[in-house]
Amino acid sequence: MSGAPDHLPAAVPSSPGEVLALLRTGAAQTRADIARMTGLARSTVSQRVDALIAHGFLAEEADG
């Protein structure tokens, strides 16, 4: 369907675990991907990703 959004606002992740699931499945690879797919604010995405990093669930890779 043309004009359909590439995210599902009704399925906005409410926890870092749900954000992790997007990353683990390969659906998202960057913070920008997560924000675009979920409709979350960039600051919210960063908070969730930072929490996952702090708890050892993710490690951020350098560009390049």
MOPAC internal coordinates of N, CA, C and O (Angstrom, degrees):
PM7 1SCF
backbone

  N    0.0000 0     0.00 0     0.00 0    0    0    0
  C    1.4484 1     0.00 0     0.00 0    1    0    0
  C    1.5158 1   107.31 1     0.00 0    2    1    0
  O    1.2310 1   120.09 1   -54.06 1    3    2    1
  N    1.3018 1   117.43 1   125.94 1    3    2    1
  C    1.4598 1   119.99 1  -178.99 1    5    3    2
  C    1.5147 1   110.59 1   -74.13 1    6    5    3
  O    1.2310 1   121.31 1   -32.48 1    7    6    5
  N    1.3226 1   115.10 1   147.52 1    7    6    5
  C    1.4529 1   120.73 1   179.79 1    9    7    6
  C    1.5105 1   114.20 1    81.04 1   10    9    7
  O    1.2310 1   119.96 1  -178.89 1   11   10    9
  N    1.3164 1   117.68 1     1.11 1   11   10    9
  C    1.4639 1   120.57 1   179.38 1   13   11   10
  C    1.5221 1   109.64 1   -72.93 1   14   13   11
  O    1.2310 1   119.97 1   -40.79 1   15   14   13
  N    1.3195 1   117.66 1   139.21 1   15   14   13
  C    1.4649 1   119.98 1   178.88 1   17   15   14
  C    1.5180 1   110.66 1   -67.07 1   18   17   15
  O    1.2310 1   120.70 1   -25.59 1   19   18   17
  N    1.3458 1   116.26 1   154.41 1   19   18   17
  C    1.4585 1   119.96 1   179.11 1   21   19   18
  C    1.5224 1   111.68 1   -93.08 1   22   21   19
  O    1.2310 1   120.42 1  -160.73 1   23   22   21
  N    1.3240 1   116.81 1    19.27 1   23   22   21
  C    1.4597 1   121.59 1   176.08 1   25   23   22
  C    1.5166 1   108.83 1  -142.25 1   26   25   23
  O    1.2310 1   120.86 1   -13.73 1   27   26   25
  N    1.2980 1   115.96 1   166.27 1   27   26   25
  C    1.4567 1   121.71 1  -179.07 1   29   27   26
  C    1.5170 1   109.46 1  -119.45 1   30   29   27
  O    1.2310 1   119.45 1   -86.79 1   31   30   29
  N    1.3242 1   118.66 1    93.21 1   31   30   29
  C    1.4626 1   120.86 1  -177.46 1   33   31   30
  C    1.5200 1   113.74 1   -54.29 1   34   33   31
  O    1.2310 1   119.69 1   148.79 1   35   34   33
  N    1.3228 1   118.20 1   -31.21 1   35   34   33
  C    1.4599 1   120.21 1  -179.24 1   37   35   34
  C    1.5255 1   111.53 1   -68.85 1   38   37   35
  O    1.2310 1   120.36 1   163.00 1   39   38   37
  N    1.3237 1   116.92 1   -17.00 1   39   38   37
  C    1.4613 1   121.05 1  -177.33 1   41   39   38
  C    1.5250 1   111.98 1  -109.30 1   42   41   39
  O    1.2310 1   120.39 1  -150.73 1   43   42   41
  N    1.3176 1   116.86 1    29.27 1   43   42   41
  C    1.4609 1   120.25 1  -179.50 1   45   43   42
  C    1.5212 1   109.56 1   -60.60 1   46   45   43
  O    1.2310 1   120.47 1   -56.95 1   47   46   45
  N    1.3371 1   116.71 1   123.05 1   47   46   45
  C    1.4617 1   118.76 1   179.34 1   49   47   46
  C    1.5204 1   111.41 1   -59.36 1   50   49   47
  O    1.2310 1   120.76 1   -46.31 1   51   50   49
  N    1.3131 1   116.16 1   133.69 1   51   50   49
  C    1.4582 1   119.67 1  -179.70 1   53   51   50
  C    1.5167 1   111.53 1  -105.07 1   54   53   51
  O    1.2310 1   120.35 1  -177.04 1   55   54   53
  N    1.3285 1   116.93 1     2.96 1   55   54   53
  C    1.4623 1   119.06 1  -178.70 1   57   55   54
  C    1.5211 1   110.26 1  -144.06 1   58   57   55
  O    1.2310 1   120.67 1   -21.96 1   59   58   57
  N    1.3309 1   116.33 1   158.04 1   59   58   57
  C    1.4612 1   119.05 1   174.34 1   61   59   58
  C    1.5319 1   111.90 1   -58.86 1   62   61   59
  O    1.2310 1   120.08 1   148.59 1   63   62   61
  N    1.3217 1   117.45 1   -31.41 1   63   62   61
  C    1.4626 1   120.71 1   179.09 1   65   63   62
  C    1.5137 1   112.78 1   -62.10 1   66   65   63
  O    1.2310 1   120.53 1   142.51 1   67   66   65
  N    1.3080 1   116.59 1   -37.49 1   67   66   65
  C    1.4594 1   119.86 1   178.72 1   69   67   66
  C    1.5237 1   110.76 1   -71.74 1   70   69   67
  O    1.2310 1   120.20 1   145.96 1   71   70   69
  N    1.3262 1   117.22 1   -34.04 1   71   70   69
  C    1.4640 1   120.71 1   174.53 1   73   71   70
  C    1.5301 1   108.81 1   -65.64 1   74   73   71
  O    1.2310 1   120.33 1   137.38 1   75   74   73
  N    1.3212 1   116.97 1   -42.62 1   75   74   73
  C    1.4602 1   121.20 1   178.17 1   77   75   74
  C    1.5253 1   110.57 1   -58.25 1   78   77   75
  O    1.2310 1   120.07 1   140.29 1   79   78   77
  N    1.3059 1   117.48 1   -39.71 1   79   78   77
  C    1.4623 1   120.96 1   179.37 1   81   79   78
  C    1.5250 1   111.18 1   -60.96 1   82   81   79
  O    1.2310 1   119.92 1   140.57 1   83   82   81
  N    1.3251 1   117.75 1   -39.43 1   83   82   81
  C    1.4665 1   120.61 1   176.86 1   85   83   82
  C    1.5218 1   110.81 1   -61.46 1   86   85   83
  O    1.2310 1   120.58 1   139.99 1   87   86   85
  N    1.3133 1   116.49 1   -40.01 1   87   86   85
  C    1.4603 1   120.97 1  -179.32 1   89   87   86
  C    1.5290 1   111.33 1   -72.41 1   90   89   87
  O    1.2310 1   120.24 1   138.51 1   91   90   89
  N    1.3063 1   117.15 1   -41.49 1   91   90   89
  C    1.4712 1   120.76 1  -177.50 1   93   91   90
  C    1.5131 1   112.04 1   -66.26 1   94   93   91
  O    1.2310 1   119.96 1   146.04 1   95   94   93
  N    1.3211 1   117.67 1   -33.96 1   95   94   93
  C    1.4639 1   120.58 1  -179.82 1   97   95   94
  C    1.5182 1   112.06 1   -80.24 1   98   97   95
  O    1.2310 1   120.47 1   169.23 1   99   98   97
  N    1.3281 1   116.70 1   -10.77 1   99   98   97
  C    1.4627 1   120.41 1  -178.00 1  101   99   98
  C    1.5146 1   113.15 1    85.44 1  102  101   99
  O    1.2310 1   120.29 1  -178.40 1  103  102  101
  N    1.3274 1   117.05 1     1.60 1  103  102  101
  C    1.4628 1   120.32 1   178.89 1  105  103  102
  C    1.5206 1   110.85 1   -63.92 1  106  105  103
  O    1.2310 1   120.66 1   148.14 1  107  106  105
  N    1.3249 1   116.35 1   -31.86 1  107  106  105
  C    1.4672 1   122.02 1   177.91 1  109  107  106
  C    1.5227 1   108.01 1  -131.04 1  110  109  107
  O    1.2310 1   121.04 1   -35.92 1  111  110  109
  N    1.3436 1   115.61 1   144.08 1  111  110  109
  C    1.4609 1   119.99 1   178.67 1  113  111  110
  C    1.5186 1   112.45 1  -123.27 1  114  113  111
  O    1.2310 1   120.36 1   163.01 1  115  114  113
  N    1.3188 1   116.91 1   -16.99 1  115  114  113
  C    1.4600 1   120.81 1  -178.39 1  117  115  114
  C    1.5249 1   109.75 1  -133.84 1  118  117  115
  O    1.2310 1   121.53 1   -13.31 1  119  118  117
  N    1.3331 1   114.68 1   166.69 1  119  118  117
  C    1.4684 1   119.35 1   175.23 1  121  119  118
  C    1.5226 1   110.36 1   -60.75 1  122  121  119
  O    1.2310 1   120.83 1   141.99 1  123  122  121
  N    1.3302 1   116.02 1   -38.01 1  123  122  121
  C    1.4678 1   119.84 1   178.45 1  125  123  122
  C    1.5265 1   110.84 1   -62.69 1  126  125  123
  O    1.2310 1   120.27 1   140.24 1  127  126  125
  N    1.3313 1   117.09 1   -39.76 1  127  126  125
  C    1.4696 1   120.66 1   176.49 1  129  127  126
  C    1.5236 1   110.58 1   -59.26 1  130  129  127
  O    1.2310 1   120.98 1   133.80 1  131  130  129
  N    1.3257 1   115.73 1   -46.20 1  131  130  129
  C    1.4677 1   120.50 1  -178.83 1  133  131  130
  C    1.5241 1   110.17 1   -61.04 1  134  133  131
  O    1.2310 1   120.45 1   133.71 1  135  134  133
  N    1.3239 1   116.75 1   -46.29 1  135  134  133
  C    1.4670 1   120.61 1  -179.71 1  137  135  134
  C    1.5234 1   110.81 1   -61.31 1  138  137  135
  O    1.2310 1   120.41 1   135.74 1  139  138  137
  N    1.3298 1   116.82 1   -44.26 1  139  138  137
  C    1.4627 1   120.91 1  -178.37 1  141  139  138
  C    1.5254 1   110.85 1   -66.15 1  142  141  139
  O    1.2310 1   120.28 1   137.48 1  143  142  141
  N    1.3163 1   117.08 1   -42.52 1  143  142  141
  C    1.4618 1   120.80 1  -175.79 1  145  143  142
  C    1.5215 1   113.18 1   -72.99 1  146  145  143
  O    1.2310 1   120.41 1   147.87 1  147  146  145
  N    1.3192 1   116.82 1   -32.13 1  147  146  145
  C    1.4615 1   120.24 1  -173.81 1  149  147  146
  C    1.5168 1   114.35 1  -101.66 1  150  149  147
  O    1.2310 1   120.76 1   157.16 1  151  150  149
  N    1.3339 1   116.15 1   -22.84 1  151  150  149
  C    1.4559 1   119.11 1  -174.10 1  153  151  150
  C    1.5176 1   112.76 1    83.55 1  154  153  151
  O    1.2310 1   120.32 1  -176.05 1  155  154  153
  N    1.3444 1   117.00 1     3.95 1  155  154  153
  C    1.4636 1   120.51 1   177.64 1  157  155  154
  C    1.5250 1   110.04 1   -70.59 1  158  157  155
  O    1.2310 1   120.78 1   -29.78 1  159  158  157
  N    1.3176 1   116.12 1   150.22 1  159  158  157
  C    1.4612 1   121.13 1   174.53 1  161  159  158
  C    1.5246 1   108.77 1   -66.24 1  162  161  159
  O    1.2310 1   120.74 1   -30.11 1  163  162  161
  N    1.3343 1   116.19 1   149.89 1  163  162  161
  C    1.4673 1   120.20 1   178.94 1  165  163  162
  C    1.5210 1   111.54 1   -56.38 1  166  165  163
  O    1.2310 1   120.56 1   142.07 1  167  166  165
  N    1.3277 1   116.53 1   -37.93 1  167  166  165
  C    1.4687 1   119.36 1  -179.84 1  169  167  166
  C    1.5281 1   111.26 1   -65.30 1  170  169  167
  O    1.2310 1   120.28 1   142.90 1  171  170  169
  N    1.3110 1   117.07 1   -37.10 1  171  170  169
  C    1.4642 1   121.20 1   178.52 1  173  171  170
  C    1.5220 1   110.52 1   -68.36 1  174  173  171
  O    1.2310 1   120.56 1   137.12 1  175  174  173
  N    1.3226 1   116.53 1   -42.88 1  175  174  173
  C    1.4633 1   120.53 1   176.77 1  177  175  174
  C    1.5246 1   109.59 1   -59.01 1  178  177  175
  O    1.2310 1   120.42 1   133.97 1  179  178  177
  N    1.3230 1   116.80 1   -46.03 1  179  178  177
  C    1.4664 1   120.47 1  -179.59 1  181  179  178
  C    1.5222 1   111.33 1   -61.47 1  182  181  179
  O    1.2310 1   119.94 1   139.35 1  183  182  181
  N    1.3236 1   117.72 1   -40.65 1  183  182  181
  C    1.4662 1   120.53 1   178.22 1  185  183  182
  C    1.5217 1   110.78 1   -61.11 1  186  185  183
  O    1.2310 1   120.56 1   136.10 1  187  186  185
  N    1.3110 1   116.53 1   -43.90 1  187  186  185
  C    1.4630 1   120.27 1  -177.82 1  189  187  186
  C    1.5218 1   111.37 1   -69.56 1  190  189  187
  O    1.2310 1   120.50 1   136.89 1  191  190  189
  N    1.3307 1   116.65 1   -43.11 1  191  190  189
  C    1.4637 1   119.99 1   178.68 1  193  191  190
  C    1.5257 1   110.17 1   -65.68 1  194  193  191
  O    1.2310 1   120.15 1   136.93 1  195  194  193
  N    1.3281 1   117.31 1   -43.07 1  195  194  193
  C    1.4686 1   120.71 1   178.46 1  197  195  194
  C    1.5298 1   111.33 1   -59.62 1  198  197  195
  O    1.2310 1   120.18 1   141.41 1  199  198  197
  N    1.3247 1   117.26 1   -38.59 1  199  198  197
  C    1.4667 1   120.71 1   177.57 1  201  199  198
  C    1.5274 1   110.66 1   -64.55 1  202  201  199
  O    1.2310 1   120.30 1   139.35 1  203  202  201
  N    1.3242 1   117.02 1   -40.65 1  203  202  201
  C    1.4651 1   120.58 1   178.38 1  205  203  202
  C    1.5252 1   111.28 1   -65.02 1  206  205  203
  O    1.2310 1   120.44 1   140.99 1  207  206  205
  N    1.3297 1   116.77 1   -39.01 1  207  206  205
  C    1.4663 1   121.03 1   177.47 1  209  207  206
  C    1.5244 1   109.86 1   -65.88 1  210  209  207
  O    1.2310 1   120.43 1   134.04 1  211  210  209
  N    1.3298 1   116.79 1   -45.96 1  211  210  209
  C    1.4669 1   121.61 1  -178.01 1  213  211  210
  C    1.5294 1   112.17 1   -60.61 1  214  213  211
  O    1.2310 1   120.47 1   148.22 1  215  214  213
  N    1.3230 1   116.71 1   -31.78 1  215  214  213
  C    1.4620 1   120.70 1  -178.94 1  217  215  214
  C    1.5312 1   112.73 1   -93.74 1  218  217  215
  O    1.2310 1   120.53 1  -174.74 1  219  218  217
  N    1.3348 1   116.58 1     5.26 1  219  218  217
  C    1.4586 1   120.61 1   175.33 1  221  219  218
  C    1.5147 1   116.10 1    81.94 1  222  221  219
  O    1.2310 1   119.74 1  -168.18 1  223  222  221
  N    1.3324 1   118.10 1    11.82 1  223  222  221
  C    1.4592 1   120.67 1   179.71 1  225  223  222
  C    1.5193 1   112.58 1   -83.45 1  226  225  223
  O    1.2310 1   120.19 1   156.59 1  227  226  225
  N    1.3277 1   117.25 1   -23.41 1  227  226  225
  C    1.4626 1   123.11 1   179.92 1  229  227  226
  C    1.5135 1   109.50 1  -134.50 1  230  229  227
  O    1.2310 1   121.35 1   -24.78 1  231  230  229
  N    1.3194 1   115.03 1   155.22 1  231  230  229
  C    1.4622 1   122.06 1   169.62 1  233  231  230
  C    1.5205 1   105.95 1  -130.66 1  234  233  231
  O    1.2310 1   120.59 1   -51.82 1  235  234  233
  N    1.3026 1   116.47 1   128.18 1  235  234  233
  C    1.4565 1   120.77 1  -177.81 1  237  235  234
  C    1.5220 1   109.46 1   -79.71 1  238  237  235
  O    1.2310 1   120.88 1   -46.62 1  239  238  237
  N    1.3380 1   115.92 1   133.38 1  239  238  237
  C    1.4577 1   121.66 1   178.76 1  241  239  238
  C    1.5150 1   109.79 1   -96.82 1  242  241  239
  O    1.2310 1   120.90 1   -33.51 1  243  242  241
  N    1.3205 1   115.89 1   146.49 1  243  242  241
  C    1.4633 1   120.85 1   175.52 1  245  243  242
  C    1.5240 1   109.12 1   -75.68 1  246  245  243
  O    1.2310 1   120.36 1   -31.20 1  247  246  245
  N    1.3269 1   116.92 1   148.80 1  247  246  245
  C    1.4628 1   121.10 1   175.63 1  249  247  246
  C    1.5189 1   109.33 1   -66.38 1  250  249  247
  O    1.2310 1   121.69 1   -29.93 1  251  250  249
  N    1.3268 1   114.36 1   150.07 1  251  250  249
  C    1.4531 1   117.72 1   173.39 1  253  251  250
  C    1.4309 1   111.33 1   118.51 1  254  253  251
  O    1.2310 1   120.10 1   180.00 1  255  254  253

